[in-house]
Amino acid sequence: MAAPDFAEYREQLARLPGGTAAALRDFLGPCLAGPEQCDGQGLPRWPLNEGGWLGLQTAPEGGVLRLVHEDAGQATEIARFSEDLLTAAQGDPAVSPLVLALLAIAAGDVDDGRRLKRWLPRLDAAARDLMLMTLCRLCG
């Protein structure tokens, strides 16, 4: 499996009509129950219409970020990312690291064991639509 090229993702997102903001607003926004927030460690998380929260957490072993769905006291790890994800999200314009994480999963550059599709099917479909419009050479 190829490592995610977050710089390429950013370039492709910038080419969307409306830029990187459109990725969140137009594609992922309908799945969100509110704006992105930060947890106590300053990592991003979103409240979801499908229930619970999707957010990044530092893995206990360090140097790794976990994408986790939390709902009703249960936490399900969706996928793991290097801390490069946070660095890649910074820039002008900044893009949510959660957008980059979802693109990496939809593009097949990060193996999530299809957990995103099982736990959050609407968000998975939205991420795939975003991937087709940005990363797919035939569509985007």
NUMITI-629993 format. One line per field, with one value per residue: residue in one letter; x, y, z of N, C-alpha, C, O in turn. Coordinates in Angstrom, 3 decimals, padded with zeros to 6 digits. Example, Ala and Ser with C-alpha at 12.3 -4.5 7.8 and 13.67 -1.06 7.14 Angstrom:
! residues 2
r (A,S) .
n.xx (013.190,012.850) .
n.yy (-005.690,-002.250) .
n.zz (007.800,007.080) .
ca.xx (012.300,013.670) .
ca.yy (-004.500,-001.060) .
ca.zz (007.800,007.140) .
c.xx (013.200,012.900) .
c.yy (-003.300,000.030) .
c.zz (007.800,007.870) .
o.xx (014.236,013.409) .
o.yy (-003.319,001.138) .
o.zz (008.465,008.039) .
//
This chain:
! residues 140
r (M,A,A,P,D,F,A,E,Y,R,E,Q,L,A,R,L,P,G,G,T,A,A,A,L,R,D,F,L,G,P,C,L,A,G,P,E,Q,C,D,G,Q,G,L,P,R,W,P,L,N,E,G,G,W,L,G,L,Q,T,A,P,E,G,G,V,L,R,L,V,H,E,D,A,G,Q,A,T,E,I,A,R,F,S,E,D,L,L,T,A,A,Q,G,D,P,A,V,S,P,L,V,L,A,L,L,A,I,A,A,G,D,V,D,D,G,R,R,L,K,R,W,L,P,R,L,D,A,A,A,R,D,L,M,L,M,T,L,C,R,L,C,G) .
n.xx (000.847,000.580,002.191,000.419,000.262,000.246,000.814,000.204,-002.529,-003.372,-002.817,-004.589,-007.036,-007.041,-007.670,-010.341,-013.542,-014.095,-012.112,-010.129,-011.879,-014.320,-014.239,-014.754,-017.167,-018.980,-018.803,-018.206,-019.520,-022.427,-022.503,-021.733,-022.370,-021.750,-019.227,-015.658,-013.782,-011.396,-009.730,-008.638,-005.899,-005.416,-005.972,-007.841,-011.421,-014.651,-018.147,-020.660,-023.399,-024.218,-023.831,-021.979,-018.444,-015.765,-012.369,-008.883,-006.372,-003.534,-001.548,-000.818,001.835,003.165,004.219,002.425,-000.766,-004.111,-007.131,-010.230,-013.492,-015.801,-018.475,-021.195,-019.634,-018.018,-015.061,-013.799,-011.154,-010.393,-008.355,-004.742,-002.236,000.752,002.455,002.950,000.686,-000.510,001.323,001.180,-001.353,-001.163,-000.608,-001.075,-003.886,-004.865,-005.856,-008.204,-006.868,-008.433,-009.882,-007.821,-007.099,-009.426,-009.470,-007.153,-007.914,-010.144,-008.858,-007.438,-004.900,-004.388,-004.990,-007.981,-009.353,-011.940,-013.445,-014.380,-016.445,-018.158,-018.774,-019.381,-021.125,-022.285,-020.414,-018.200,-019.078,-019.277,-016.587,-015.506,-016.781,-015.613,-012.955,-013.137,-013.704,-011.417,-008.940,-009.118,-008.079,-009.669,-012.062,-011.672) .
n.yy (-001.178,002.165,004.984,007.733,010.667,013.487,016.120,016.144,015.608,018.007,019.836,018.941,019.326,022.097,022.733,022.306,023.707,026.467,025.798,024.443,024.793,024.090,021.341,020.493,021.865,021.294,018.545,016.903,018.239,017.805,015.513,016.219,017.265,019.654,022.257,021.679,020.848,021.110,018.711,018.120,017.891,019.433,018.288,017.686,017.170,016.014,016.505,014.166,013.571,010.950,010.053,010.410,011.166,011.916,011.734,012.671,011.008,010.711,007.889,005.423,004.489,006.576,008.937,008.195,008.718,008.095,007.586,007.909,006.773,007.853,006.976,006.912,006.169,004.228,003.531,003.323,002.383,003.615,003.985,004.330,006.883,008.593,011.181,013.102,013.823,015.939,018.002,018.258,019.300,021.915,025.134,027.314,027.649,026.423,023.063,020.795,018.209,015.991,015.897,015.297,012.796,011.290,011.394,009.915,007.375,006.885,006.908,004.619,004.593,004.305,001.694,000.885,-001.319,-001.406,-000.277,002.372,002.426,000.488,001.576,004.291,004.863,006.924,009.030,007.724,007.364,010.054,010.816,009.232,010.325,012.873,012.120,011.106,013.453,014.931,013.434,011.446,010.781,010.549,011.749,014.145) .
n.zz (000.000,-000.872,000.619,001.980,000.015,001.195,000.455,-002.255,-002.067,-000.881,-002.955,-004.918,-003.583,-003.443,-006.021,-006.305,-007.105,-005.175,-003.490,-000.752,001.358,000.292,000.221,002.809,003.404,001.213,000.633,002.958,004.960,005.144,006.709,009.174,012.524,013.557,013.866,013.431,016.289,018.986,020.987,024.400,023.999,021.869,019.435,016.417,016.170,015.132,015.596,014.748,012.493,012.260,014.719,017.717,017.756,015.501,015.553,015.945,017.781,019.902,019.679,022.198,022.021,020.866,018.301,016.412,015.025,015.803,014.119,015.386,016.171,018.422,020.456,022.602,024.853,023.774,021.955,018.757,016.827,013.692,011.732,011.333,011.340,010.338,012.171,010.341,009.090,010.529,010.126,007.361,007.081,007.796,006.439,003.633,001.947,005.194,005.835,007.135,009.126,009.360,006.995,005.196,006.227,005.750,002.966,002.394,003.273,001.586,-000.882,-000.734,000.243,002.878,005.027,006.377,007.071,006.237,008.207,008.427,006.558,007.688,010.266,009.876,007.463,005.829,006.020,004.965,002.306,001.533,001.735,-000.271,-002.517,-002.456,-002.886,-005.503,-006.903,-006.505,-006.463,-008.391,-011.577,-013.821,-013.173,-011.647) .
ca.xx (000.000,001.369,002.053,-000.352,000.988,-000.607,001.067,-000.597,-003.933,-003.602,-002.846,-005.843,-008.130,-007.004,-008.243,-011.804,-014.239,-014.280,-010.889,-010.136,-013.073,-015.430,-014.151,-015.453,-018.525,-019.852,-018.750,-018.262,-020.399,-023.726,-022.342,-021.264,-023.375,-021.223,-017.875,-014.505,-013.346,-010.149,-009.816,-007.739,-004.523,-005.347,-006.197,-009.171,-012.502,-015.926,-019.398,-021.226,-024.829,-024.415,-023.662,-020.649,-017.389,-014.623,-011.244,-007.526,-005.809,-002.175,-001.468,-000.004,003.257,003.712,004.630,001.339,-002.096,-005.224,-008.432,-011.109,-014.904,-016.266,-019.924,-021.795,-018.612,-017.218,-014.094,-013.394,-010.084,-010.682,-007.087,-003.578,-001.508,001.955,002.224,003.079,-000.665,-000.736,002.202,000.646,-002.596,-000.827,-000.217,-001.934,-004.735,-004.837,-006.932,-008.381,-006.205,-009.455,-010.165,-006.704,-007.188,-010.518,-009.030,-006.185,-008.683,-010.937,-007.950,-006.823,-003.508,-004.350,-005.908,-008.846,-010.085,-013.333,-014.143,-015.112,-017.684,-019.035,-019.200,-019.884,-021.311,-022.517,-019.146,-017.382,-019.550,-018.896,-015.138,-015.278,-017.177,-014.560,-011.785,-013.375,-013.653,-010.111,-007.769,-009.343,-007.617,-010.738,-013.192,-011.315) .
ca.yy (000.000,003.401,005.966,008.894,011.864,014.558,017.336,015.995,015.780,019.446,020.467,018.566,020.003,023.522,022.871,022.216,024.998,026.860,025.460,023.451,024.985,023.382,019.925,020.326,022.407,020.687,017.084,016.279,019.027,017.201,014.422,016.782,017.858,020.927,022.567,020.986,021.329,020.499,018.056,018.665,017.874,020.291,017.512,017.959,016.183,016.497,015.829,013.549,013.309,009.511,009.790,010.442,012.054,011.374,012.592,012.142,010.827,010.215,006.492,005.274,004.280,007.841,009.026,007.706,009.255,007.174,008.158,007.164,007.134,007.700,007.110,006.267,005.588,003.257,004.122,002.386,002.884,003.465,003.848,004.972,007.799,009.195,012.559,013.961,014.278,017.259,018.955,018.456,020.074,023.328,025.776,028.391,027.647,025.227,022.106,019.939,016.917,014.964,015.821,014.563,011.405,010.633,011.222,008.812,006.137,006.721,006.639,003.317,004.771,003.900,000.577,001.025,-002.564,-001.070,000.145,003.615,002.055,-000.227,002.389,005.599,004.690,008.195,009.749,006.979,007.704,011.448,010.829,008.646,011.352,013.887,011.526,011.049,014.812,015.560,012.601,010.581,011.442,010.514,012.595,015.427) .
ca.zz (000.000,-000.994,001.701,001.510,-000.426,001.687,-000.336,-003.483,-001.668,-000.689,-004.280,-005.570,-002.872,-003.807,-007.369,-006.245,-007.081,-003.782,-002.775,000.323,002.189,-000.340,000.571,004.072,003.326,000.208,000.603,004.274,005.830,005.445,007.680,010.437,013.405,014.031,013.377,014.010,017.593,019.440,022.281,025.411,023.502,020.690,018.222,015.889,016.216,014.595,015.983,013.544,012.408,012.444,016.146,018.292,017.288,014.786,015.896,016.007,019.110,019.919,020.107,023.414,021.714,020.385,016.905,015.559,015.297,015.559,013.771,016.280,016.298,019.803,020.567,023.766,025.699,023.012,021.029,017.716,015.973,012.268,011.005,011.932,010.462,010.901,012.617,009.152,008.760,011.141,009.443,006.006,007.143,007.966,005.191,003.165,003.139,006.023,005.583,008.297,009.028,009.210,005.560,004.597,006.678,005.031,001.577,002.360,003.386,000.362,-002.003,-000.533,000.658,004.284,005.232,007.549,007.264,005.916,009.430,008.186,005.867,008.624,011.395,009.443,006.020,005.126,005.960,004.015,000.963,001.265,001.515,-001.598,-003.499,-002.446,-003.527,-006.947,-007.465,-006.332,-006.752,-009.542,-012.812,-014.806,-012.759,-011.054) .
c.xx (000.895,001.142,001.271,000.559,000.122,-000.401,000.259,-002.084,-004.260,-003.705,-004.154,-007.046,-008.197,-007.627,-009.756,-012.410,-014.572,-013.104,-011.080,-011.360,-014.270,-015.411,-014.948,-016.921,-019.427,-019.889,-018.966,-019.253,-021.749,-023.669,-022.009,-022.393,-022.921,-019.824,-016.801,-014.133,-012.014,-010.383,-008.818,-006.276,-004.351,-005.521,-007.640,-010.140,-013.782,-017.092,-020.082,-022.732,-025.141,-024.237,-022.211,-019.731,-016.375,-013.461,-009.919,-007.100,-004.370,-002.198,-000.561,001.486,003.925,004.132,003.573,000.045,-003.135,-006.452,-009.462,-012.531,-015.310,-017.770,-020.407,-020.762,-017.740,-016.287,-013.647,-012.309,-010.438,-009.392,-005.991,-002.829,-000.223,001.612,002.438,001.729,-000.913,000.096,001.641,-000.602,-002.343,-000.424,-001.193,-002.619,-004.584,-006.020,-007.025,-007.618,-007.207,-009.860,-009.071,-006.760,-008.275,-010.180,-008.067,-006.895,-009.449,-010.065,-007.290,-005.363,-003.298,-005.398,-006.693,-009.638,-011.574,-014.148,-014.920,-016.454,-018.662,-019.614,-019.868,-020.113,-021.556,-021.229,-018.197,-017.786,-019.162,-017.397,-014.797,-015.677,-016.116,-013.315,-011.969,-013.250,-012.264,-008.961,-007.905,-008.985,-008.711,-011.841,-012.766,-010.422) .
c.yy (001.245,004.299,007.160,010.052,013.061,015.861,017.295,016.160,017.265,020.158,020.178,019.255,021.477,023.764,022.729,023.601,025.350,026.470,024.450,023.589,024.228,021.897,019.653,020.726,021.562,019.164,016.460,016.964,018.401,016.057,014.934,017.443,019.202,021.134,021.718,021.649,020.673,019.843,018.689,018.700,018.752,019.543,017.690,016.794,016.829,015.780,015.349,013.381,011.834,009.105,009.829,011.462,011.266,012.295,011.877,012.061,010.351,008.779,006.379,005.115,005.529,007.777,008.596,008.373,008.196,007.985,007.293,007.705,006.823,007.919,006.298,005.525,004.541,004.009,003.037,003.027,002.571,003.192,004.561,005.775,008.231,010.618,013.563,014.523,015.678,018.335,019.288,019.326,021.567,023.901,026.859,027.948,026.346,024.339,021.204,018.635,015.776,014.807,015.012,013.078,010.661,010.426,010.047,007.459,005.873,006.370,005.264,003.399,004.437,002.810,000.787,-000.248,-002.402,-000.668,001.434,003.302,001.357,000.691,003.695,005.585,005.989,008.993,009.051,007.324,009.131,011.558,010.259,009.625,012.435,013.363,011.493,012.426,015.448,014.694,011.765,011.329,011.470,011.524,014.011,016.268) .
c.zz (000.000,000.219,001.166,001.127,-000.064,000.922,-001.629,-003.174,-001.535,-002.032,-004.989,-004.900,-003.253,-005.176,-007.399,-006.420,-005.638,-002.905,-001.664,001.227,001.622,-000.005,001.840,003.955,002.427,000.262,001.974,005.208,006.135,006.460,009.076,011.218,013.961,013.510,014.063,015.327,017.923,020.790,023.241,024.998,022.271,019.379,017.748,016.050,015.706,015.258,014.698,013.618,012.625,013.902,016.576,017.643,016.475,015.082,015.855,017.465,018.949,020.420,021.320,023.128,021.157,018.931,015.914,016.000,014.958,015.178,014.490,016.194,017.731,019.835,021.762,024.610,025.019,022.079,020.057,016.877,014.524,011.500,011.776,010.884,011.145,011.324,011.487,008.733,009.300,010.452,008.063,006.001,007.299,006.621,004.835,001.885,003.917,005.644,006.812,008.112,008.881,007.750,004.873,004.981,005.913,003.559,001.453,002.448,002.091,-000.839,-001.887,-000.134,002.135,004.459,006.521,007.818,007.030,007.160,009.222,007.532,006.819,009.694,010.971,007.926,005.252,004.979,004.987,002.583,000.588,000.988,000.144,-002.703,-003.596,-003.147,-005.047,-007.590,-007.363,-006.822,-008.010,-010.830,-013.871,-014.486,-012.407,-011.885) .
o.xx (001.842,000.042,001.451,001.512,-000.629,-001.347,-000.305,-002.811,-005.296,-004.589,-004.755,-007.962,-009.284,-008.066,-010.384,-011.847,-015.266,-013.091,-012.057,-011.822,-015.134,-016.465,-015.717,-017.807,-020.516,-020.921,-019.816,-019.767,-022.191,-024.701,-022.005,-023.262,-023.634,-019.289,-017.021,-014.169,-011.563,-011.133,-008.211,-005.489,-003.265,-005.249,-008.553,-009.758,-013.974,-017.032,-020.078,-023.279,-026.215,-024.467,-021.327,-020.164,-016.151,-013.558,-009.843,-007.425,-004.034,-002.793,000.378,002.315,005.145,004.372,003.801,-000.202,-003.032,-006.777,-009.558,-012.754,-015.185,-018.278,-020.058,-020.990,-016.813,-016.678,-013.179,-012.514,-010.740,-009.341,-006.251,-002.785,-000.124,000.608,002.141,001.651,-001.472,-000.380,001.627,-000.875,-003.203,000.061,-002.031,-001.978,-004.221,-007.055,-006.013,-007.708,-006.876,-010.151,-009.363,-006.498,-008.068,-010.553,-008.160,-006.510,-009.407,-010.488,-006.654,-004.654,-002.162,-006.557,-006.125,-010.502,-012.379,-015.378,-016.008,-017.481,-019.866,-020.802,-020.807,-019.369,-021.075,-020.978,-017.464,-016.921,-018.762,-016.983,-013.892,-014.982,-015.760,-012.688,-011.044,-012.741,-011.976,-008.086,-006.901,-009.541,-008.687,-012.471,-013.415,-010.059) .
o.yy (001.346,004.360,007.551,010.369,013.581,016.632,018.307,016.787,017.726,020.993,021.069,019.711,022.042,024.877,023.005,024.579,024.592,026.772,023.703,022.602,023.774,021.263,018.695,019.980,021.161,018.563,015.584,016.343,018.453,015.677,014.171,018.097,019.821,020.288,021.129,022.874,019.778,020.349,019.707,019.451,018.810,020.098,017.828,015.624,018.038,014.567,016.049,013.085,011.499,007.953,009.337,012.462,010.083,013.506,010.653,012.930,009.671,008.484,007.164,005.563,005.541,006.697,008.630,008.564,007.498,008.967,006.092,008.915,005.691,008.912,005.127,004.391,004.019,005.011,001.974,004.087,001.431,002.260,005.290,005.413,008.235,011.184,014.747,015.574,016.519,019.447,020.447,020.015,022.387,023.170,027.264,027.880,025.309,024.825,020.899,018.014,014.719,013.695,014.137,012.210,009.528,009.413,009.268,006.508,004.764,005.616,004.798,002.392,004.302,002.986,000.857,-000.265,-003.168,-000.717,001.589,003.858,001.610,000.608,004.157,006.229,006.133,009.572,009.719,007.553,009.388,012.309,010.756,009.737,012.866,014.087,011.822,012.546,016.412,015.186,011.413,012.389,012.338,012.082,014.974,017.371) .
o.zz (000.780,000.768,000.012,001.840,-000.889,000.757,-002.045,-003.944,-002.016,-002.224,-005.589,-005.584,-003.373,-005.466,-008.421,-005.929,-004.959,-001.712,-001.638,001.798,002.372,000.048,001.916,004.373,002.838,-000.038,002.131,006.139,007.283,007.013,010.041,010.641,014.751,012.794,015.121,015.450,017.207,021.625,022.910,025.575,021.694,018.315,018.562,016.066,015.832,015.463,013.686,014.680,013.123,014.269,015.874,017.071,016.732,014.884,015.746,018.274,017.979,021.457,021.459,023.921,020.989,018.390,014.705,017.191,013.949,015.845,014.239,016.150,018.198,019.313,021.906,025.029,025.638,021.480,020.465,016.285,014.171,010.697,012.732,009.708,012.372,010.891,011.650,008.098,008.596,010.224,007.649,005.018,006.976,005.757,005.642,000.836,003.362,005.186,007.443,007.053,008.343,007.310,004.057,004.149,005.478,002.968,000.505,001.767,001.560,-001.715,-002.833,-000.164,002.588,004.082,007.610,008.696,007.559,007.153,009.775,007.919,006.759,010.006,011.620,007.186,004.127,003.922,004.258,001.737,-000.548,000.104,-000.527,-003.712,-004.692,-003.921,-005.790,-008.704,-008.073,-007.534,-008.630,-011.117,-014.744,-015.384,-012.815,-011.478) .
//
